[in-house]
Amino acid sequence: MQSAKAKENKKKNRQSKAKGEGGGGDADDFDAWMKSRQLVKPDDQLDLTDAELAEEVTKVLTPTNTNVLRNLVVYNFKLGEFVLAPIPGNTVTLISFPGNSLHVDSEEARFQVEECEEIGYPLPMPNYAVVEQRETVMEGEEEGEGEDDEKDDAGAKPAADAGEEEEAEEEEDEEGKTEGEQATEGEAAGEDDEQTGARPVVPASGKKKKLINQFNYCERATLTYVNPRRNVDTQTIPPPRSQFGANVLQWNIYDSYNEDYAEQQKAGAAAARRPTAKQNFKKKTAYAEQLNRKYMRCWQILERMINQNIFDDISNDYRYWEDPADEYRDGEGNLLPLWKFQYEKTKKMNVTELTFNPSYYDLFAVCYGSHDFLKQHNEGYLCLFTVKNPAYPDYIIQTDCGVMCCDIHPSYPFLVVLGLYDGNVCVYDLRDGCKAPMYVSRGVKCKHAECVWQIKWGPDMADGEINFYSVSSDGCVFSWILMQNKLWVTTIITLYIENDIADGPDGTKVLLRTGGSCVQFHPTNTTVFLVGTEIGLIYKCSTLFSSKYLMTYDAHNMSVYRIDYNRFDSNIFVSCSGDWRVKVWEDMRPDPLFIFDLGSAVGDVKWAPYSSTVFAAVTTEGKVHVFDLNVNKYQPICVQAVVPKRKNKLTRLAFNEKLPFIIVGDEKGVTTSLKLSPNLRLMVKPPKKQLYLDQLTLQNAKLEKLLSLVRELPEGAQAPDAATTVNT
């Protein structure tokens, strides 16, 4: 049973509800609600004093970007040290675009108003015109009040609104009027003003022609008629439907695939039995190529036999001729002309390069182009001749511009790389024909900017990839790698003139660039190479780095045409130039060992492969000069004219690697072969007590003895005795 107190509380609640008082619940509900609002204090909360609670903690926001590196350094190749990089700013630009808005009070806006009386919107009217318009509006309001007395107050419009509507209608009427009507109204208004004597009201300026801008301009040609849209409804007959149900099992799928495969085989066999015209053409072409390949070998053998019978006497001299008159000449020799190799389409072209095949000693390549920049041909040729058939080249490669240089790979004699006049390079495979190159440079960046003067195969990469190097007049030495389907180019070095800095257009210091004219790699150290320049300097460079030169030789006064290393001593090399001189150098010595003046520009110079002291050079006078430093250190032992001086010039020279003959090219597209007399190819005889010495050792000893006579010795030093006595 409930207590008397609980009954009394319930009675009071019922009375309060009956009187209209709020029934928000009893006191127990309120206590429960207040208990839920109490804060729960964690056990580990700090107890702070009133002073600590009243203390203000200041937080400062700064625009400093903490993610920016402050002490970043970069390596400066020009100064050769690390320098501090500039600190980037803290501002981050999210969006930026230029605007073309003008302020009304700006100078440019005032100038625009003076020029075209408009700034893009109608100018405000004069004050007295505005006052006159207001008077007109007030009269209109009075008339409007008299006419609209009958209207209700709730439905009547304010006089100002009516005036605005009338004013808008008047503006529309004025816009619809023609220029002539506006002129007539203006004259009439002027007469009325003169009669009444009132102040003339300056009419508000009409609708001005807005300036043309990107928002309100539209060409007349684009205002075409837009056809209205219309809906076209069609009704079709729905496709027939049917219900199908089956169980798909594994053998059903297998049988279906077998049936489909059998049908495809039948269709393929039927199509194969019906050859198309394209297939017939391919079959005929393949049959013709097979027939040509089958009989080409026979025809070549027959042609060689005929030519050898025709030039039988020259063939005997080529192998067995020995000039007996050399026994009576004291250190002098001569050259015996053999064959002349030429191609009918290259009669007016220059021979730009000569090189022998490293695997086939009787096969050599001849490049045809032009050294005259003002008379360039629309085509170029590379012809491979053999001494077994001097009448016609065995291989012919035609290009779109002049071929300036070429090289044959020492390990793969069927790979030939060409450097062209337009800066491109291409690689041909002689086994697959000579119609299309296997690799060719494409694009603006994947080529030289100017003529390619010399090109050389390099050693294979560590992963077996084949590469070659090229030098051009643009001052760059490129390395080309034969990838699977393209050429990959890398800049090895850019030729700059040392200690020659000029002022640029903006005042900055600029290094002057020079053009490269020839390149030659070291025989033993394949990372070192020499580059001849168009200003006469020779730079010793390395493929491992491109920041500095290993050595700079002040070689010539004009462009360096060719550089060649000695076959027996890799520290000795020879150079020639257009300044008429041939110089013999020793590695890392700034001064030449020998200097020879040939009286005319020297086009090419080569060391002999059989002697360490013999080299030959060709000049623009049409002469071949042969030197043997062991016989005469001052004069050539043979000077012989090969072509007429006034009509022709010699350009290139090459030694055969196995037989004692040379080939020279001229400006008329003719390549002449010449055999050396015995005095020009003397071999070193070993001493009686040292018969076991090979020719390489004897040649090195002969060269070392010669160099000891011309090297400058320090003061008080004596030349060492030669370890081996050399007799020639």
Order of alpha helices (4+ residues) and beta strands (2+ residues): alpha-alpha-alpha-beta-beta-alpha-alpha-alpha-alpha-alpha-alpha-alpha-beta-beta-beta-beta-beta-beta-beta-beta-beta-beta-beta-beta-beta-beta-beta-beta-beta-beta-beta-beta-beta-beta-beta-beta-beta-beta-beta-beta-beta-beta-alpha
